[in-house]
Amino acid sequence: MLPYGKQWLDEADIEAVVQVLQGDFITQGPAIEAFERKVADYAGVRYGVAFSNGTAALHGACFAAGIAAGDEVITTPLTFLASSNCVLYQGGTPIFADIDPVTYNIDPRQIEQKLTPRTKAIIPVDFSGQPAEMDRIQEIARQHNLIVIEDAAHSLGAEYQGRKVGTWADMTMFSFHPVKHVTTGEGGMIVTDNEEFYGKLLSFRSHGMTRDPDKLIQNDGPWYYEMQALGYNYRMTDIQAALGISQMDKLDGFIARRRELVDIYNRELADIPGLVLPKQHAESNSSWHLYVVRFLPQYFQSSRKEIFEQLRAWNIGVNVHYIPVYLQPYYKGLGYEKGLCPHAENYYESCITLPLFPGMKDEDVLYVVRAIKELI
Ligand SMILES: *Cc1c(COP(=O)(O)O)cnc(C)c1O
């Protein structure tokens, strides 16, 4: 089966991991800081804090932002569960603002309509690798004194108005799951320019504990440590960080290859009535995590489900991104109802994600194209 996404590992990656295994530190050694430095420099920000996965990183960002019971956080329904669950972890309430039906990103006008005196933060998601409208989202946040946490799990290396993702939000999350742009197996990171958030993220990652003599409330001696907040063990290992450092060297090449593959899809699938190809906002330069097409039901004899099943029968690992989060049984149990975000629900009825990953060959794309053309 041709998967929808897949990691790309080489000998240098394997060698980097083996070197850590032969050294003195296998967790929280020098590779962690080097990896944080490398990702923060790449994104153009001062600080990076690595976490055991992207979801833990989002949880850390919600903690650093001070999200607590009674706070509302506006986010998109068209995302992986994590970007809304992290609000629940802190006792906050996710408020879903509908997507723009063209870019599939959260619509800033919908954000404005969902603002209340309880709104504390906005979590936009750069869907499929295309940055959300970060200039307008920042403007809304400044006007209403809100914190912006950008879920950039899809968009490492993407740009908005010529500026890298990472430089726009107060805190930006990257994921290093194997289907994302670079991998550490499991892993995530928050990048930020804010020193206060940086300190809180470091503490939250490791039990809320500190040994820093300047921060201690009392000091019983050289062994002494203090837990000053409720944190978790969300640490990444040096084994993973070494893999991440090695992967970062290849990131720009990975993105360039993704863009080439997208050009082939766009060229070969153009002009099929009812097949909607991904559209780019004029200000954004996507790093293309996903290539999502929509089969508008009135144009095709087969349903989306049938097309999906037939593509799987051609051994093509198509997928659906995403079921609107609030339609999940757990969220329904919290009181969210169908009909809340009509554009996201409408999108969900017709979308299919086609395979896209750097190791994919031109012939693989042409095979997917041929399958689609024969099926419809
Ligand atoms: C992958 C992903 C995450 C979570 O990342 P993990 O590293 O798997 O925990 C969060 N949000 C989005 C949109 C993602 O795609």
The ligand as an SDF file (V2000), in Angstrom:
LIG
                    3D

 15 15  0  0  0  0  0  0  0  0999 V2000
    0.2190   15.6000   14.7680 C   0  0  0  0  0  0  0  0  0  0  0  0
   -0.6330   16.6940   15.2750 C   0  0  0  0  0  0  0  0  0  0  0  0
   -0.6570   17.0860   16.6390 C   0  0  0  0  0  0  0  0  0  0  0  0
   -0.0510   16.3060   17.7600 C   0  0  0  0  0  0  0  0  0  0  0  0
    1.2080   15.8910   17.6160 O   0  0  0  0  0  0  0  0  0  0  0  0
    1.7560   14.5660   18.3310 P   0  0  0  0  0  0  0  0  0  0  0  0
    3.2290   14.7830   18.2330 O   0  0  0  0  0  0  0  0  0  0  0  0
    1.2730   13.3920   17.5430 O   0  0  0  0  0  0  0  0  0  0  0  0
    1.2880   14.5360   19.7410 O   0  0  0  0  0  0  0  0  0  0  0  0
   -1.3870   18.2040   16.9850 C   0  0  0  0  0  0  0  0  0  0  0  0
   -2.0820   18.9030   16.0810 N   0  0  0  0  0  0  0  0  0  0  0  0
   -2.1120   18.5480   14.7860 C   0  0  0  0  0  0  0  0  0  0  0  0
   -2.9020   19.3740   13.8340 C   0  0  0  0  0  0  0  0  0  0  0  0
   -1.4090   17.4280   14.3450 C   0  0  0  0  0  0  0  0  0  0  0  0
   -1.4760   17.0710   13.0600 O   0  0  0  0  0  0  0  0  0  0  0  0
  1  2  1  0
  2  3  1  0
  2 14  2  0
  3  4  1  0
  3 10  2  0
  4  5  1  0
  5  6  1  0
  6  7  2  0
  6  8  1  0
  6  9  1  0
 10 11  1  0
 11 12  2  0
 12 13  1  0
 12 14  1  0
 14 15  1  0
M  END
$$$$
